[in-house]
Structures are given as structure tokens and as C-alpha cells.
Amino acid sequence: MSDTNLDTYTEGQGCTCYAYGEHECGCGADWTPREVYELRDEVTVLRKALNDLLNDCINFDGGTLTPIFMENASKVLLGSDE
């Protein structure tokens, strides 16, 4: 999970230069939209769930999953878009 506390997070939190947006900010405050953090957290949870399911499948059938399934699952777990 992200290190950002989403309960209290707002874009530009901690901005000391009184900017209205990231394009005006010169102090380096975090202007990442809250949704980005939420989606990153969701990806982490889903990758772990997929990894657990894949391990369950391998353990169930003795490791004889088809190579194409293993290759595709590995790409997803590694975050590859190819």
C-alpha cells in the first residue's frame, strides 16, 4: 500500500508557494491526484491475489499449467504491458 494517508490527502497538500495547481508550483509539493494512489493500491492488491491464485493452481495440478498461461500470468505479475 502507498505511504500516503488517503483519509487526509488532498492534491497540493503542503504547498508553501500558494500555487493553484502543479503547473504553478515551485516548492515541490505532491499534486498527484488521489485516484492515482487509490488505483496503485488496487493494483498491488490485485497482483497479490493473482499471484496467490496462480500458486494455488500450480500446487493443485502439480505444476503442469500450459506454458502460454504461465507466460501471460508472469507478465501480469511483473507489470509488463507487452
CORGI-V949692 format. One record per pair of residues at least 12 apart in sequence whose ideal C-beta (glycine too) atoms are under 10 Angstrom apart, sorted by the first residue. I is the first residue (numbers start at 1). J is the second residue. Records with the same first field share a line. If there is no record, write none. Layout:
BEGIN
I: J, J
END
This chain:
BEGIN
1: 37, 40, 41, 44, 45
2: 32, 36, 37, 38, 40, 41, 44
3: 37
4: 30, 32, 34, 36, 37, 38, 40, 41
5: 37
6: 34, 37, 38, 41
9: 30, 32, 33, 34, 37, 38
10: 30, 31, 34
11: 29, 30, 31, 32, 33, 34, 36
12: 24, 25, 27, 29, 30, 31, 32
13: 29, 30, 31
14: 27, 28, 29, 30
15: 27, 28, 29, 30, 31
16: 28, 29
17: 29
19: 31
43: 79
46: 76
47: 76, 77, 78, 79
48: 77
50: 73, 76, 77
51: 73, 76, 77
53: 73
54: 69, 70, 73, 74, 76, 77
57: 69, 70, 73
58: 70, 73
END
